[in-house]
Amino acid sequence: MGRYGELISTVFVRIFAFLFWAATVAILYAVFFLLSAYRHYKLFFHDFHILLPCGFVIAGAGILLINGCLGCKISHKDSRCKQGCFMYFIIVLLCLEATGVVLAHININRMDYELQPMKRAFKHYNDSKVEADTTVNNIQKGLKCCGLYNYTDWKATDWYKQSGNYSVPETCCDLGFPSCTGNITESYKLYHEGCSLKLHKRLNFYLTWLFWACIALIGVEILAAICDGVLMVRNPFRDFRILDSGAFA
């Protein structure tokens, strides 16, 4: 591989650098919505473990921005110091993204366990000002849902039995029916999809997005490392042989 190979490798390194920036936007998009869901509905989560992949990915995003800037400036005439830094950051990124992929996959498979506290919050709902009841109202209003799996779930709650008025919380009301009072006999005025299903789908969507974005990014990083390796091979370290000179003979 000669001069043309070096030029081609340089071009690809710069292309991959721009892809690093695009990947940063893609993964931060998923991270933003995962963090937002946890912030609004944290009482419904068993623990904070769902945020662990976000932590690794955010750390990787910062390095991606730096490495993208570095990759745009690399040329076949650069010293191996700059090329070596680019390679080092790629190795760190591979570790972070691989960890994020594993954690995202684990959280996708343990989502039912993660959302167990949500069942307790709905079961003990009392339409009061406590945080749990407020969160139930917020999720029904925000996700346009009713009950855990559908609006009939409210029939099994203590609040429904004690109220005796055959109604569900007014946050179950479809906004298209301003006259809705939550009366279960007018079920066509209520949201029919359950909140657990909707939140489950939303979290799975963004975790899956994060999973595949990291997988794609790992592939790009490997290709970038190969191209950078070509440049490093064609640009060896300079040997300093001061001690071999005649001045020290």
C-alpha positions in Angstrom: 0.0 0.0 0.0 1.5 3.3 -1.1 0.7 6.9 -1.2 -2.8 6.4 -2.6 -3.6 3.9 0.2 -2.5 6.5 2.8 -4.7 9.2 1.2 -7.7 6.9 1.1 -7.1 6.0 4.8 -6.9 9.6 5.7 -10.2 10.4 3.8 -12.0 7.5 5.6 -10.7 8.6 9.0 -12.2 12.0 8.4 -15.5 10.5 7.3 -15.6 8.4 10.4 -14.9 11.4 12.5 -18.0 13.1 11.1 -19.9 9.8 11.8 -18.7 10.0 15.4 -20.5 13.4 15.7 -23.7 12.0 14.1 -23.5 9.0 16.4 -23.2 11.3 19.4 -26.5 13.0 18.5 -28.2 9.6 17.9 -27.2 8.1 21.3 -27.9 11.3 23.2 -31.4 11.4 21.7 -32.2 8.0 23.4 -30.4 9.0 26.6 -32.4 12.2 26.9 -35.7 10.4 26.8 -34.6 7.7 29.2 -33.4 10.2 31.7 -36.7 12.2 31.2 -38.8 9.1 31.8 -36.9 8.3 35.0 -37.1 11.8 36.2 -40.9 12.0 35.8 -41.7 8.5 36.9 -38.9 7.5 39.2 -41.3 6.1 41.8 -42.3 3.4 39.3 -38.8 2.0 39.0 -37.3 -0.6 41.2 -33.9 1.1 41.3 -31.7 3.4 39.2 -30.0 0.6 37.3 -31.8 1.5 34.1 -29.7 4.6 34.0 -26.4 2.7 34.1 -26.1 2.3 30.3 -26.9 6.1 30.0 -23.9 6.9 32.2 -21.4 4.9 30.1 -22.9 6.2 26.9 -22.7 9.9 28.1 -19.1 9.4 29.0 -18.5 7.9 25.6 -20.3 10.8 23.9 -17.9 13.3 25.4 -14.9 11.3 24.1 -16.7 10.9 20.7 -16.8 14.7 20.3 -13.1 15.0 21.1 -12.1 12.2 18.9 -14.3 13.5 16.1 -12.4 16.8 16.2 -9.0 14.9 16.3 -10.0 12.7 13.4 -10.9 15.7 11.2 -7.3 17.0 11.6 -5.4 13.8 11.0 -3.5 13.4 7.8 -1.0 10.9 6.4 1.8 13.4 7.2 0.9 13.7 10.9 3.1 12.4 13.6 2.2 9.2 15.2 1.5 11.0 18.5 -1.8 12.4 17.1 -2.7 9.2 15.3 -1.8 7.3 18.5 -4.1 9.5 20.6 -6.9 8.9 18.1 -6.4 5.1 18.4 -6.2 5.3 22.2 -9.6 7.1 22.4 -11.1 4.5 20.1 -10.0 1.7 22.4 -11.6 3.6 25.4 -14.7 4.2 23.4 -15.0 0.5 22.4 -14.9 -0.4 26.1 -17.6 2.2 27.1 -19.9 1.4 24.2 -19.6 -2.4 24.7 -20.5 -1.9 28.3 -23.4 0.3 27.4 -24.6 -2.4 24.9 -24.5 -5.2 27.5 -26.3 -3.0 30.2 -29.0 -1.9 27.7 -29.7 -5.5 26.7 -29.9 -6.6 30.4 -32.4 -3.8 31.2 -34.5 -4.7 28.2 -34.9 -8.2 29.5 -35.6 -7.2 33.1 -38.1 -4.5 32.4 -41.0 -6.3 34.1 -38.9 -6.5 37.3 -37.8 -2.9 37.0 -41.4 -1.6 36.8 -42.8 -3.7 39.7 -43.3 -0.6 42.0 -45.7 0.8 39.4 -48.2 -1.9 40.3 -48.1 -1.0 44.0 -48.6 2.7 43.2 -51.7 2.0 41.2 -53.0 -0.5 43.7 -52.7 1.9 46.7 -53.9 5.0 44.7 -56.1 7.3 46.9 -56.4 10.4 44.8 -54.4 12.4 47.4 -51.6 14.9 47.1 -48.9 12.3 48.0 -46.1 11.9 45.5 -47.2 8.4 44.4 -50.7 9.5 43.6 -49.5 12.6 41.8 -47.2 10.4 39.7 -50.0 8.1 38.8 -52.1 11.1 37.6 -49.1 12.5 35.7 -48.4 9.3 33.8 -52.1 8.8 32.8 -52.2 12.4 31.6 -48.8 12.4 30.0 -48.9 9.1 28.2 -52.7 9.2 27.6 -53.3 5.9 29.3 -55.5 4.4 32.0 -54.8 1.7 34.5 -51.9 -0.7 34.4 -53.1 -2.7 31.4 -56.4 -1.1 30.6 -59.1 1.0 32.3 -60.8 -2.0 33.8 -57.8 -2.5 36.2 -59.2 0.3 38.3 -62.1 -2.0 39.4 -59.7 -4.1 41.4 -58.3 -1.1 43.4 -59.3 -0.1 46.9 -60.0 3.5 45.7 -62.5 2.3 43.2 -64.3 0.1 45.7 -64.4 2.8 48.4 -65.6 5.6 46.1 -68.7 3.6 45.0 -69.4 5.9 42.1 -68.2 3.6 39.3 -65.6 6.0 38.1 -61.9 6.1 37.4 -59.6 9.1 37.9 -60.4 12.0 35.6 -56.8 11.8 34.3 -58.0 8.7 32.4 -60.4 10.9 30.3 -59.6 11.3 26.6 -59.1 15.0 25.9 -61.4 14.7 23.0 -64.3 14.4 25.4 -64.4 17.6 27.6 -67.6 16.3 29.4 -65.8 13.1 30.6 -66.0 12.7 34.4 -64.3 9.3 34.6 -67.6 7.3 34.8 -66.7 3.8 33.7 -70.1 3.3 32.1 -68.9 5.8 29.5 -65.8 3.9 28.7 -65.6 5.3 25.1 -64.5 8.6 26.7 -61.6 7.0 28.5 -58.1 6.0 27.3 -58.1 2.2 26.8 -54.4 1.5 26.7 -52.7 0.7 30.0 -49.9 2.8 31.4 -47.6 -0.1 32.2 -47.8 -1.2 28.6 -47.1 2.2 27.2 -44.2 3.0 29.6 -42.8 -0.5 28.9 -43.0 0.1 25.1 -41.4 3.5 25.4 -38.5 2.4 27.6 -37.9 -0.6 25.4 -37.9 1.6 22.3 -35.2 3.9 23.6 -33.1 1.1 25.2 -33.3 -0.7 21.8 -32.4 2.5 20.0 -29.4 2.9 22.4 -28.4 -0.8 21.9 -28.3 -0.7 18.1 -26.8 2.8 18.0 -23.9 1.6 20.1 -23.6 -1.6 18.0 -23.3 0.5 14.8 -20.9 2.9 16.5 -18.7 0.0 17.5 -18.5 -1.1 13.9 -17.6 2.5 12.8 -14.9 2.6 15.5 -13.3 -0.6 14.4 -13.2 0.6 10.8 -11.7 3.9 12.0 -9.1 2.1 14.0 -8.1 0.0 10.9 -7.7 3.1 8.8 -5.7 4.9 11.5 -3.6 1.8 12.0 -2.7 2.0 8.3 -1.5 5.5 8.7 0.5 4.6 11.8 2.2 1.7 10.0 3.2 4.0 7.1 4.5 6.7 9.4 6.9 5.0 11.9 8.5 6.7 14.8 11.7 8.5 14.1 14.8 6.9 15.6 17.0 9.2 17.6 20.5 7.9 17.6 22.4 10.7 19.4 24.3 8.2 21.5 25.5 6.4 18.4 27.0 9.6 16.9 30.7 10.2 16.7 30.5 13.0 19.4 30.2 10.3 22.0 32.8 7.9 20.5 
